[in-house]
Amino acid sequence: MSAEESSRTEEAEPGAEDDGTAAGTAAATATAAAVSTAERKREQRGWYFYDFAVSVYSASVLTVFLGPYLTAVAKSAADAEGFVHPLGIPVRAGSFFAYSVSASVILAVLLMPLVGAVADRTGRKKPLLAAAAYTGAAATAGMFFLGGERYLLGGLLLIVANASLSVSMVLYNAYLPQISTPDERDTVSSRGWAFGYTAGSVMLVVNLVLYMGHDSFGLSEGMAIRICLASAGLWWGAFALIPLRRLRDRAVVREPGAAPAVSGWKQLVATLKDMRRYPLTLSFLLAYLIYNDGVQTVISQASIYGSEELKLEQSTLIGAVLLVQVLAVAGALGMGRLARIHGAKRTILGSLAAWAVTLAAGYFLPARTPVWFFALAAMIGLVLGGSQALSRSLFSHLVPAGKEAEYFSAYEMSDRGLSWVGPLVFGLTYQLTGSYRDAIISLVVFFALGFVLLARVPVRRAVEAAGNPVPERI
């Protein structure tokens, strides 16, 4: 609806009320509801595009290219024993990428609670989202200059980009309860993930063409990879414009005596203290923190496992991740439909069981056998999008009104901010054993423990305790 049409609607409504008839009042109410619904749908469509913008980073940079490439750069700078020495600390070159991911998460932990509190108390989510998005996009584009033995530059850019992604997702996710009704949440969240995986698929096809045909384009393999990395930053920045144009800030819901935003750690403590009033919300977050740590570690370390342990070619890894992206679209939408029938909680529990089985199968994969790696990728794709989308929509029901960004900062720490334990366990396991098979199987415990904890959360009572309406299926 255009601004002019909206203005005419607003001018027509008093007339409807002035005629003193029930029909006039009903017409005005119906018109206002239609305007509200149209505006909500418009925001939802814009909101989907941030997933579309940022998921290329997750797919192309974090999952496919940066892990093996940064590991190769670190190995070229390593000493005779295979160690690099950032800040004078001996680190096995094969563990540098995993440790960099962990460092990015620690930085995000410092920033996310502060940004979430500022967003809730000022109502200025959109400018904060823009700042985080374009900082991350710039750092990703800067990966074009990662070459030679510049492993420290690669680690720094990874830390900045990952932390920016986490901060931006706090703000992005906080819009979900504001732009959708309770019964829409599972569908809207699933569509957002589907948009994201669609973007990842499109860019991976482009990357695959460039990487496989780099000789015909007159490019070295390293230059082709650096172009793929930088293009993700350009994509992120370009498509972030759509949600920034369509989303709008809301009036602030202030509580009496609300304190100003403080440092990240202090704000985190304040948020967690407030969440003590909602112990069932905290119980869900604990379960999500654990099982999602496993999900994020698989996403970030799968390409390392494929290239270093299974000895697969880069083109095979790109094809496998492309398969994940395509199937994740179907998985996100399909699990969204399952949630409408069986409830989000039961559907998530089923996906966690599938994750554990998938990792156990991955442990036994033979080296240099692409067909089995593709089978593993298919299993991951079918559960990846749905488990993430439904976790986000389920949590949105557990957030008290007016605290969306602050609570989603705690959620995002569970999503990305505290997902340093998994990469750390993965890196330490490899450092101690020298086996990526041992590293990958160590992640099963995250899904098993997360399953047990989530199964114990009474989600209907949790929604009621947060003061929100309970959907028919949850």
QUIZI-V196270 format. One record per backbone hydrogen bond with DSSP energy under -0.5 kcal/mol. NH is the residue of the N-H (numbers start at 1). CO is the residue of the C=O. E is the energy in kcal/mol with one decimal. If there is no record, write none. Layout:
# QUIZI-V196270
{{NH	CO	E} {NH	CO	E}}
This chain:
# QUIZI-V196270
{{6	2	-2.3} {7	3	-2.3} {8	4	-2.3} {9	5	-2.3} {10	6	-2.4} {11	7	-2.1} {12	8	-1.9} {13	9	-1.6} {14	10	-0.7} {15	11	-0.6} {16	12	-1.5} {17	13	-1.7} {18	14	-2.5} {19	15	-1.2} {20	17	-1.4} {25	21	-1.8} {26	22	-2.6} {27	23	-2.4} {28	24	-2.1} {29	25	-2.4} {30	26	-2.6} {31	27	-2.3} {32	28	-2.4} {33	29	-2.3} {34	30	-2.3} {35	31	-2.4} {36	32	-2.5} {37	33	-2.7} {38	34	-2.6} {39	35	-2.4} {40	36	-2.3} {41	37	-2.5} {42	38	-2.1} {43	39	-2.3} {44	40	-2.4} {45	41	-2.4} {46	42	-1.9} {47	43	-3.0} {48	44	-2.1} {49	45	-0.7} {49	46	-0.8} {50	47	-1.6} {51	47	-0.8} {51	48	-0.5} {52	48	-1.6} {53	49	-1.8} {54	50	-2.7} {55	51	-2.1} {57	54	-0.9} {58	54	-1.3} {59	55	-2.6} {60	56	-2.8} {61	56	-0.8} {61	57	-1.1} {62	57	-2.3} {63	58	-1.4} {64	59	-0.9} {65	60	-2.8} {66	61	-2.3} {67	61	-0.6} {68	64	-0.6} {69	65	-2.2} {70	66	-3.2} {71	67	-2.1} {72	68	-2.2} {73	69	-2.4} {74	70	-2.6} {75	71	-2.5} {76	72	-1.8} {77	73	-1.0} {77	74	-0.5} {78	75	-0.7} {79	83	-2.7} {82	79	-2.0} {84	91	-3.0} {86	89	-0.5} {88	85	-1.8} {89	86	-2.2} {90	88	-0.5} {91	84	-2.9} {93	82	-2.4} {95	92	-2.3} {96	92	-0.6} {96	93	-1.0} {99	95	-2.3} {100	96	-2.2} {101	97	-2.1} {102	98	-1.9} {103	99	-2.3} {104	100	-2.2} {105	101	-1.6} {106	102	-1.8} {107	103	-1.9} {108	104	-1.9} {109	105	-2.1} {110	106	-1.2} {111	107	-1.3} {112	108	-3.1} {113	109	-0.7} {115	111	-2.5} {116	112	-2.7} {117	113	-2.2} {118	114	-2.3} {119	115	-2.5} {120	116	-2.1} {121	117	-2.3} {122	118	-1.7} {123	119	-1.9} {125	123	-0.7} {128	124	-1.0} {129	125	-2.6} {130	126	-2.4} {131	127	-2.2} {132	128	-2.3} {133	129	-2.6} {134	130	-2.4} {135	131	-1.6} {136	132	-2.2} {137	133	-2.5} {138	134	-1.9} {139	135	-2.2} {140	136	-2.2} {141	137	-2.5} {142	138	-1.9} {143	140	-1.5} {144	141	-1.6} {145	142	-1.9} {146	143	-1.7} {147	145	-0.9} {150	147	-2.1} {151	149	-1.9} {154	150	-2.0} {155	151	-2.5} {156	152	-2.4} {157	153	-2.7} {158	154	-2.2} {159	155	-2.2} {160	156	-2.4} {161	157	-2.7} {162	158	-2.7} {163	159	-2.2} {164	160	-2.4} {165	161	-2.4} {166	162	-2.2} {167	163	-2.3} {168	164	-2.7} {169	165	-2.1} {170	166	-1.3} {171	167	-1.4} {172	168	-2.5} {173	169	-2.7} {174	170	-1.5} {175	171	-0.6} {175	172	-1.2} {176	173	-1.5} {178	175	-1.2} {179	175	-1.7} {180	176	-0.7} {184	181	-1.5} {185	181	-1.0} {185	182	-0.7} {188	184	-2.9} {189	185	-2.9} {190	186	-2.2} {191	187	-2.3} {192	188	-2.0} {193	189	-2.0} {194	190	-2.4} {195	191	-2.7} {196	192	-2.1} {197	193	-2.6} {198	194	-2.0} {199	195	-2.2} {200	196	-2.3} {201	197	-2.0} {202	198	-2.3} {203	199	-2.5} {204	200	-2.0} {205	201	-1.9} {206	202	-1.7} {207	203	-3.0} {208	204	-2.7} {209	205	-2.1} {210	206	-2.3} {211	207	-3.2} {212	208	-2.7} {213	209	-1.9} {214	211	-1.1} {217	213	-1.4} {218	215	-1.5} {219	214	-3.2} {224	220	-2.2} {225	221	-2.1} {226	222	-2.3} {227	223	-2.2} {228	224	-2.1} {229	225	-2.5} {230	226	-2.4} {231	227	-2.6} {232	228	-1.1} {232	229	-0.6} {233	229	-0.9} {234	230	-1.8} {235	231	-2.5} {236	232	-2.4} {237	233	-2.3} {238	234	-2.3} {239	235	-2.5} {240	236	-1.3} {241	238	-1.0} {242	239	-0.9} {243	239	-0.7} {244	240	-1.6} {245	241	-1.3} {245	242	-0.6} {246	242	-1.7} {247	243	-2.8} {254	252	-0.8} {258	255	-1.7} {267	263	-3.1} {268	264	-2.4} {269	265	-2.3} {270	266	-2.5} {271	267	-2.9} {272	268	-2.6} {273	269	-2.3} {274	270	-2.1} {275	271	-2.2} {276	272	-0.8} {276	273	-0.7} {277	274	-1.7} {278	275	-2.1} {279	276	-0.5} {281	278	-0.7} {282	278	-1.7} {283	279	-2.0} {284	280	-2.0} {285	281	-2.2} {286	282	-2.3} {287	283	-2.0} {288	284	-2.9} {289	285	-3.0} {290	286	-1.7} {291	287	-2.4} {292	288	-2.6} {293	289	-1.0} {294	290	-1.1} {295	291	-1.6} {296	292	-3.0} {297	293	-1.7} {298	294	-2.1} {299	295	-2.3} {300	296	-2.2} {301	297	-2.1} {302	298	-1.6} {305	301	-2.2} {306	302	-2.4} {307	303	-2.6} {308	304	-2.8} {309	304	-0.6} {309	305	-1.3} {310	305	-1.9} {312	306	-2.2} {317	313	-1.8} {318	314	-2.5} {319	315	-2.3} {320	316	-2.4} {321	317	-2.5} {322	318	-2.4} {323	319	-2.0} {324	320	-2.1} {325	321	-2.5} {326	322	-2.4} {327	323	-2.6} {328	324	-2.3} {329	325	-1.2} {330	326	-1.3} {331	327	-3.0} {332	328	-2.9} {333	329	-2.2} {334	330	-2.9} {335	331	-2.9} {336	332	-1.5} {337	333	-1.7} {338	334	-2.2} {339	335	-2.2} {340	336	-1.3} {341	337	-1.0} {341	338	-0.6} {342	338	-3.6} {343	338	-0.5} {343	339	-1.8} {345	474	-1.1} {347	343	-1.7} {348	344	-2.5} {349	345	-2.4} {350	346	-2.0} {351	347	-1.7} {352	348	-2.1} {353	349	-1.8} {354	350	-1.7} {355	351	-2.2} {356	352	-2.1} {357	353	-1.9} {358	354	-2.2} {359	355	-2.3} {360	356	-2.1} {361	357	-2.1} {362	358	-2.1} {363	359	-1.6} {364	360	-0.7} {364	361	-0.8} {365	362	-1.1} {368	310	-3.3} {369	366	-0.7} {372	369	-0.9} {373	369	-1.3} {374	370	-2.5} {375	371	-1.6} {376	372	-2.1} {377	373	-2.4} {378	374	-2.2} {379	375	-1.8} {380	376	-2.2} {381	377	-2.7} {382	378	-1.8} {383	379	-0.9} {383	380	-0.8} {384	380	-2.2} {385	381	-0.8} {387	383	-1.9} {388	384	-1.7} {389	385	-2.8} {390	386	-2.5} {391	387	-1.2} {392	388	-2.0} {393	389	-2.2} {394	390	-2.5} {395	391	-2.2} {396	392	-1.7} {397	393	-0.8} {397	394	-0.9} {398	395	-2.0} {399	396	-0.8} {403	400	-1.6} {407	403	-2.8} {408	404	-2.6} {409	405	-1.3} {410	406	-1.1} {411	407	-2.1} {412	408	-2.9} {413	409	-1.7} {414	410	-1.4} {415	411	-2.2} {416	412	-4.5} {417	412	-2.6} {418	413	-6.1} {419	416	-1.0} {421	418	-1.0} {423	419	-0.7} {424	420	-2.0} {425	421	-3.0} {426	422	-3.0} {427	423	-3.2} {428	424	-3.0} {429	425	-2.6} {430	426	-2.0} {431	427	-2.6} {432	428	-2.5} {433	429	-2.4} {434	430	-3.0} {439	435	-1.3} {440	436	-2.4} {441	437	-2.1} {442	438	-1.2} {443	440	-1.2} {444	441	-1.5} {445	442	-0.6} {446	443	-1.1} {447	443	-0.9} {447	444	-0.5} {448	444	-2.2} {449	445	-2.5} {450	446	-1.8} {451	447	-2.1} {452	448	-1.9} {453	449	-2.2} {454	450	-2.6} {455	451	-2.3} {456	452	-0.8} {456	453	-0.6} {457	454	-1.8} {458	456	-0.6} {459	457	-1.3} {462	458	-1.9} {463	459	-2.3} {464	460	-2.2} {465	461	-2.4} {466	462	-1.4} {467	464	-1.5} {468	463	-2.0} {471	469	-0.6}}
